[in-house]
Amino acid sequence: MRLSIRHSTTYRFREPVSHGIQRLRLTPKETQGQEIIDWQMEYDGASEELTYDDQNFNTVSLVSVDEGATQVKVTCHGTVHTEDNAGVIGSHAGHLPLWAFLSQTPLTEPGPKIKALIAKVERSEEGMVETLHNLSNVIRENVTYMTGTTRVTTTGEEAAADQCGVCQDHAHIFIAAARSLDIPARYVSGYLMMNDRVEQEATHAWAEAYVQGLGWVGFDISNGISPDPRYVRVATGRDYRDAAPVTGISFGAMTEDLTVDLAVEQQIAEQ
């Protein structure tokens, strides 16, 4: 499938910025089942300083905010070709060893609520993939997808206790549970082409678990499936903080408003 993506993020500040640095993870990965046809980054109110690969092989663009800017707009757009591999990414890559994805982080540390969800998971005789799908189903059945109830700082345990959250929270709960079962797991941020609309309100998030014999396998807990050709992987990490699309600091101003415009659609005719 050939997907066309356009994603812009606009920051507005209460007063002019004296200095600011932003770390952007907005470039899709070149990986099994995914090829970047073209990709461009454009900036208004900021300038790119350098681009590098981090410890998770995420492409990171480091940009500086123009002195005196009251608004910064980052726009990325391009075309990505995807294939259907039933969510299987394959062998491990990156500078972090596989065992690093077994240890919990502050966002994934399980408490009594997550441990109670783990106890409900049926161990499938068909193998680990089916067991992990069972885990995904248990999370989705017990933690309702509901926007506006959590923040980027909400932990998986907090979302499990509140019994509601968004895709980020579902992924953190899944990762916490998988690691508790001695299964390496990681967070994925990216794009999802919706079947009913082109314009979207936010990027998407899901999880991947490492299964012996297959390697990394994706699980979209919020939708109850493994990623298919509608999904574009952008960044991975031990939790949201490692894969966040935009992080950074600014001096001399506070962010007053942030808006995101995102469009993902299929290109029918391949060239």
C-alpha positions, -999 to +999 in steps of 0.1 A: +000+000+000+012+035-008+003+060+018+005+098+015+011+117+048+010+153+058+016+163+094+020+197+109+025+209+145+022+245+155+033+260+188+022+295+198+040+312+227+027+338+252+057+360+245+088+359+222+113+331+227+148+340+236+161+304+230+147+270+224+156+235+212+132+209+199+140+172+193+118+158+166+111+121+158+089+126+128+107+106+100+093+071+094+116+041+098+131+021+070+122-013+082+109-047+071+076-041+052+081-003+051+099+018+025+102+056+025+095+068-011+100+105-002+100+125+030+105+162+037+107+184+068+098+221+067+102+247+095+087+281+101+102+299+131+129+273+136+160+260+119+174+224+117+207+220+134+215+183+127+199+149+121+211+117+138+200+082+147+193+076+184+198+044+205+166+029+190+175+037+154+149+065+154+158+094+130+160+125+152+160+161+139+174+187+163+160+221+156+166+255+172+138+280+177+145+314+161+152+341+186+121+363+191+097+338+175+062+338+188+051+308+168+069+277+154+054+254+128+069+221+118+055+204+087+065+169+075+051+152+044+059+124+021+050+090+008+056+056+024+051+021+009+039-006+033+034-043+031+013-068+051+035-089+073+008-096+099+026-072+123+059-091+122+089-068+121+115-095+126+150-095+142+161-070+168+181-039+157+193-008+175+221+001+199+201-011+230+203-048+237+172-069+238+173-073+276+169-035+279+132-040+269+126-063+298+131-036+325+102-014+335+102+024+333+083+049+355+055+050+328+052+012+327+059+001+363+030-023+371+010-020+403-020-040+416-043-030+388-021-041+360-012-073+379-050-080+382-053-077+344-024-101+339-042-126+361-072-125+337-051-134+306-057-169+292-025-187+282-032-200+247-021-235+236-016-220+201+015-202+212+028-168+225+013-147+198-022-158+207-015-153+244-004-118+236-036-112+216-055-124+247-036-099+268-045-071+243-081-081+245-082-081+283-067-046+283-092-033+258-121-049+276-111-034+310-096+000+299-121+020+278-107+041+250-116+077+260-099+109+249-093+137+273-089+115+304-051+111+305-019+131+297+015+122+283+027+119+319+000+094+329+014+060+338+000+027+327-010+018+362-029+051+366-048+044+334-056+009+345-069+021+378-091+047+361-102+021+336-099+046+307-073+061+284-061+064+249-037+044+226-006+056+245-021+042+278-031+009+262+004+005+249+020+013+283-003-013+301+005-039+275+043-033+278+041-034+316+023-067+315+045-083+288+077-074+307+061-088+338+058-121+319+095-119+309+087-109+273+107-079+259+083-052+248+085-017+234+064+014+225+057+025+189+046+058+176+034+063+141+005+069+117-026+049+110-047+054+079-084+055+090-109+039+068-136+065+074-116+098+071-084+114+059-081+142+085-071+131+120-066+147+154-034+129+165-007+104+157-012+068+168+006+045+192+008+007+197+032-019+212+056-046+200+066-077+218+096-099+210+085-135+203+110-163+199+111-175+163+094-144+149+112-114+164+093-082+171+055-085+166+031-055+167-001-053+187-025-024+184-044-028+216-068+000+210-081-016+178-076-052+188-054-062+158-018-065+147-007-037+124-014-041+087-004-020+057-024+010+070+002+015+097+034+035+094+061+031+121+079+063+130+097+058+163+102+031+189+115+030+225+111+017+260+081+040+265+064+071+252+093+093+262+117+075+239+094+078+209+076+111+215+072+130+182+083+163+197+102+170+229+123+200+239+127+232+260+123+269+254+135+299+274+118+332+277+083+320+269+057+295+278+036+275+253+002+290+251-013+268+224-005+237+204-024+225+173-019+194+152-030+189+116-027+154+102-038+137+070-031+101+060-046+087+028-039+059+003-025+067-031-044+045-054-022+048-085+014+039-079+040+056-100 
